[in-house]
Amino acid sequence: MKSESQIIEYKESWHDEYLKWICGFANAQGGTLYIGVNDDKQVVGVKNAKRLMEDIPNMVKDRMGILIDVNLLESDGKEYLQLITSSSPNPISIRGKYYYRTGSTLQELRGTALDQFLLSKQGRTWDSVPVPGLSERMLDAESINLFKKEAARSPHSSAEDVRGNRSDLLARLHLYEGEYLKRAAALLFYSDPERYVTGAYIKIGYFANDADILYQDEIHGSLFKQINMVIDLLTTKYMKAYIHYEGIVRVDELPVPVNALREVILNSICHKSYEEFVPIQIRVYDDRIIISNTGRLPMGWTVNNLLGKHISIPYNPDIANAFFRAGFIESWGRGIEKVLAACKDYGCPKPQWDFDGTVLSMTMKYKKAEIEDEDKKDSYDKISNKDAILDKIVRDVSEICPRHDRDVSQMLLIIAKSGRGELGIATLMESAKKTSKRQYRRDILVPALESGLIERTIPDKPTSRYQKYRLTDKALKILKDGK
């Protein structure tokens, strides 16, 4: 006999609770339940086998409405039963509960897992459910034009895909269910998808540690807008670029490859379990970034299946199809392979995926910066490893920047000891326990800029809300000498 598996189960004797196993087989791939066989596949026999041959199929028919095959078998004079259950095209329940056979275990389906199962039995997915009240004219023209622009240059779309009116486009993307638009249309192209789907947005936070958050943002709007906004925020506000020079050309290098980051976020959007009402969450630290979304792996899958070669099984196929047509993703299940390859080529550590049954998380550690200027590296080391003697630093700062020299000196130390090399005004004020932004800018920030002690990270946009400030070589020399 074969070992227990997705389609085989052994029981030494019959109990009515084993009807749940038959229910689980019917809801999955079907399977065979042997009665009178132990876990070691040894026939131990079953009493009243002939009576059970009549009772069991009758109970199955009366309580679940399905028919099973029951065979009486014999081995070494011992009788045992073979109960064969076919996979049912319809969902099967017993006493109002639904069970599903996965691997060699039986699971009771509840909550979103049950919703997904019931929809799948109808040949539907969560994002294909119609949304009464949503019409074409309510969709966001900017989001639709963004799709058309990307699809026009995508190898996955034809010229016909981007021509015609709005109705033609939505029909070609299969975003209609009869006369109604689907949930996918609301998420992809409606300006406020949270009106229909709670939690359909992205949260980003910068964390000093797991408990302390320094600042955060939320990205709302259609999915086609969210992906561009979140990448822009991450690369301009949340991640520090390493700076080096190739000849006289300044090169800003992010700590992770943007193409890998974009791929992970797109996968999170396409595979997110939106029925959980929880936004995608991105936690940014000094040395890593963690992207998490609620979701479900295909039945019987583990993270190992996800990391190995596999076919593409998107949780939200209509959403995934639109992103595919726009050229944002492919449809061969190679997304994780591409992320791993990009990180390896970039010199980043191998990303790590974790799944706790509800939330899938990816952790991407940063590539370590290589400081080419040895004097600057030495300055960083000294600043990081010793406490500053403020009075000594104030003495040198006062010669360059006499106005509010102690506050300016304190700001230089805050930036140097932050571990990031650059900080925004909100973090600087919080660290210095200042409350007036106008006064801080006038009395401390501007004098330090004019004295050449700090510089802007976005010099072309002085008023950018993503603006940060970093030390100049002049400031680093003062800090080093102050030690």
N, C-alpha and C positions, 0 to 999 in steps of 0.2 A: 504494500500500500504506500501511497505517496504521503509526504509530510503535510501537516496543516498549512493552509495557504489562503489566498484570497477566495478560493472556490471550494475548499475542503475543510470540514470540521468533524472532530470525533467526540462522542459522548458515550460513557459507559452504560447509562440507563436513560429512560425517557422521563422528563418532567415538562409540564405544560409551559413553563417559562421559556423552553427552547423554541417556542413559536416565534420568539423575537429573532432567533438566528435565521429562520426561514424568511421572516420579513426583511432582514438585512440582506440576504442573498437576492431576494426579489427586487429590491431597490438598487442593487449593484449589478454585478455581472452574472448573477445566478450562481449556483453552487450545489454541493452535495453534502448532506449531513448524515453521518453514520451513527446509528444507535446500537450499542453493544460492543464498541471498540474503544480501548483506552488511548491515552495520549502517546503511548509507545507503539501505536498501530497494531496492538495485539487484540484479537477477537476474544472478548470475555463472555459474549452471549447476552441475550436480553430475554426476560420473562414475558409471557403473554404476547409473543411476537405477532401471532395471527390476529389477535384482538386489536393490537396497536395498528396493524395494517389498515383496519377500517376506521378506528377512532381518529388517528392523526389527520388523514386527508379530509375527514369531515370537519374537524376543528379548524383546519386551515381554510376550508371553503366558507364556513360559517362566520369566522372572525376576520378574515382578510379578503374574501371574495376571489381567491385564486385557486388554481388546481396544481397539485404536485404529483410526481410519480413516486410510488412507494414499492420497493422491491424487497422480497424476503430472500436473504442469502444465508449460506451455511459454510462453516469452516471447522473441521475436526469435530463434527457433531454439534457445534454450537451455532444457534441461529442469531442473525443480526439483521438490521434494517438499513436500507439505502434510500434516503429521501432526496429526490432530485428536484430542485427548484429552478425554474427558468427566470431570466431577467424580465421584469415587467416593464412595459412601455409607460405605465401609469404609476404614480406614487402609491405605495402600499403602507397602510398603518395598522397598528393593533392597539386597541383600547385608546385610540386617539394619539398614539405616539409613533414616530417614524424612526426606523433603525436602518443602518447602512453598514455593509461589510467592507472593511478596508484593511488590506494586509491580512493578518490572521486574527484581527480584533473586530469586535462589534461596537458601533458607536450609536448613541441616540442623538438624532439631529435636533438641534434647537437654535433659536435666534436666527442670525443671518445665515448660518450654515443650512438651516431648514428652508429659509427663503430661497437661497441659491439652488438647493436641490429641487424644490417644487417648480421653480422657473425652468430649470434644465429639463425636467420631465415634460414640460410643455414646449420644448425646443426654443426656449428664450433665455436671455441673460438679463441681469439687473438693468443694464443701460439701454435695453431694448423696450422697456415698459413705456407705454404711451403716457403723455402728459396732457390731459384735457385743459383747455384754456390757453395754451401756448400756441401762438400763430407765427407765421413767417415774418409778418411786418414787425413783430416785437423783437426780432433778433438784431444783434448789434452789427451795423454795416461795416464798422472798422474791423471787427473780428472776421467777418466773411471775406473782406478784401485782403486781410492778412493771409488767410488760407489760400485765396486765389493767387496771390503773389508768390507764395512758397510752392504751390502746386504747379505753377507755370514753368518752374525751372527744375521740378522734380522728375527723376526718371520713372517714378511710379504712377505718373498721371499722364493722360493724353491731352491734346489741345481741347478736345470736346469736354473734358472734365471741368474746365474753368470757363467755358463759354456759356451763353444762355442766361436765363434769369435765375432768381433765387430758388424758385421751385425746382428747376431742372437740377441745380447743384445739390440740393438736399435729397432729391430722389436718387441721384447717382451715388450719393454717399449712404444710401439705404437708411435714412434718418426718419422715414415715415413708417408708422404702423397703422395701416388703413388711412383714415383721414387725420390722424393725430401725429404730431411730432413726438419723437422718442425722448427719453431722459438724456440720451447722448447729445441731442441737439441743444437742449437747455444748457448743458455743461460746456459744450464746445463753443457756442455762438451767442448765448444770452449774456447781456452785460452784468446781470446780477443772478448767477445760477443758485446762490444760496436761498433765493426766494422759493425754489423748488427742492433743493438738496442742501440740508443743513451740513455745515462743515466742509463745503466745497471750496476751500481756500488753502493757502500755505502760510505757515508760521515760521519765522526765522528768529533765532535768539543768539546773542553772543554771551558765552558763559565763562566766568573766571574759573569756576569749578562746577561740579554737578549741582551745587545748591545755589550759587550766586549768579544771577543773570545781570549783565551790565546794560544791555539795551536790546530792543526787539522790534520787529516789523511784521505786518501782515500783508499778504498779497491777495487781492480780491479781483474779481472780474472773470471773463471767459477763460477757459483753459488755454486757448491760443495766445491770449495776452499774458496769462500767468507765467508761462514758461520763459518768455523773454524778460519779464520784469524780475523774476527771481534770479536768473543768471546775472542780470545787470547789478542787482543789489549785492549778490555774493561777491562779485569780482571787483566792485568799486568801494563797498562799505565794510564788508565783513572779513575779507581775506587780505592779508598784507602781502604786497608784491615784493619779491626780492629784486634788488636793483644791482645790475652790473653793467659794464661797458664793453662793447665790442668795437675796438678802435675808439672813435669819438662818438659813437652811437650809444645812447642810453637804452638799456633793455630792461623792461619790467617783467619779471617772471613770477607767475602765481605759484603757490605751493602745491597745487594739484592741477592736472591737465583739465582744461575747460571742457574738452570734448567728452571726457569720461564723466565729469560732473553733470553735464547736460544729459547724457545717456541715462544715468541713474535717476535723475529727476523725471525724465520722460517715462521711464519704466514705472516710477512711483505713481504718476498720474494715470497711466493706462491700466495698472493692476490694482489700484486702490479700491478698497471696499467702502464705497461711498455711503452705504446703508448704515455704517457704524457712526456716522455724524461727527467724525473726528478729523480735523485737518491734517494734511501732511506736515510733519514737523522736521525742521532742520536746525540742529544744534551745532554751533560753531565754537571751537575752542582755539587756544593758542597753537595747538599741535595736530588737530584733527577736525574732521567734520562728520557728523552723523545724520543720515537722512532716514526717516522712519515713516511708514505708512501702514494703516490697517489693511489687512488683506487675507486671502486664502490661497494656499498652495493647492494644485490639483489633487484630487483624492489619491491617497497612497504615496504622495511625494514628500520628500524631506529636502533640507537645504542642499544635500549632496546631489539630488536630482537636478536642482536648480543650477548648481555650479558645473555640472557635467553637460555633455552634449544632449540637447533636447529640442523638440519641436516647439514652436511658439503657441502657447495656450493663453491668450490674454483674458484677464478676468472681465474686462469691458471691451469686447471685440469691436463694437461700433465706434467707440472712442479711438481705439487702436487703429482702426481702418482709416479714420480721418487723418491721424498723425502720419500714417504710412503714405497716404496719397499726397500729403504735404512734403514728404521726403524727410520727416523728422526721425522716423524709426524704420527698421526693416521688418520682415515678417518670417524670419528663419530661426528665431530663438537664439541669436548669437549676441544679444546685447551685453550679457555679462562677460562673454569672451572678449568683446571689444573693450570693455572697461578694464579688464585685467591686463590686456595687451598694452593699452594706452598708459596705464600706471607704470608698468614695467619699463616701457620705452622712456618715460618721463623721469624715472629714477625714484618713484614713490614706493613705499612698502605695499605689499599685496593687500587690497581691501578685504574686509571681513563682513560676511552676511550672517545674520542671526534671525531666527524665527521662533516665537514663543507660542505659536498657535493662533495668535490674533494679529500681532504686529511684526512686520518684516523690517529689519534695520540693516543699513550698510554703514560701516565705519571706514573712512578713508583717511589714513594718516598722511601728514604733510611731508613733502620732500624737504630735506634739511638744506638751509641756505649755506652757500659757500661764500664767505667774506674774503674777497681777493686782497683787500688792503690790510696788511698785517697790523699796521698802527691802529686802524679802526677796530680790528678784531680785538686787539689788546685792550683798547679802551672799553669796549663792551664787556670784556671779561672782568676788568677791574671794577667797573660800575656795578656789575651784577653780583660780585662776590664780596664787596665791602660796603659798610654803611658810609654815607657821605658825611663829611664834616662841613655843615652848611656854611659856617662863618668863613671858612677858607674860600669857598666857591663864591660867596657874596662879594668878597673883596675883589676878585677878578671880574665878576659880572658888572660891578658898579663902575668900573673904568670904561666899559663898553656901553652899558645900558643903565645909567644912573637912576632913572625913574623906576621906583618900586623894585629895586634890585633884589630884595629878599624874596618877594613873591615870584619874580622871574626865575631866580635860582631854584626855588622850590619846584617850579613847573618843569625845568630842565631835568631835575632829579626824578620827577614823576614819570616823565617820558622814558628816561634811561632805564629805570628800574621796573618798567611795566612788563618787560619781556617780549613786547611786540614791536618796539622801535617807533611806533607812531600811535597817536591817540586823537580822538575827536574832542571838541570843546566841552561837550557834556561830561565826558569821563574825566577830563582835566579839572573841571570845576568841582565835580563830586569828590575827587581825590583831595583837592585843596580846601574842601568845605566852603566853597564860595557859592553864593545864591543868585547874584545879579549877572546875567550874561552880558548885558551892555557894559557894565563897569569892568568885568573881567576882560572883555575884548579891548576896551579902551586903555586900561591901565597896565595890562600884563601881556596879552597876546600881540597887540599891534607894536608895542615897543620892542618885544623880542623879535618880531619879524623884521622891523626896520633896522635892528642892530645886527641882523644876520645870524642870530643864534638858533632860530628854527626856520623851517620852510614848509610850504604847503605841499601836500601829496597830490593835489589837483590844481596846479598853478594857473591853468587856463580858466578855471571856474572858481574864483575866490569865495563866492557865496553858496557853492554847492552844499546841499545837506549831507553829502557823503565826505565832506572835507575833513582831513586829518592833518596833524602836524608832526614833523620829525626833526631830530637834531641835525645841525650842520656840523661840518668838521671843526668849525671854530668853537662850538659848544662842547664837542667831544674833547677837544684839547683842554678846555677849562676844567671839565669834570675830571679828566685824567690827572692834571696837575694838582687839582684840589685834593687828591688822595695822598 
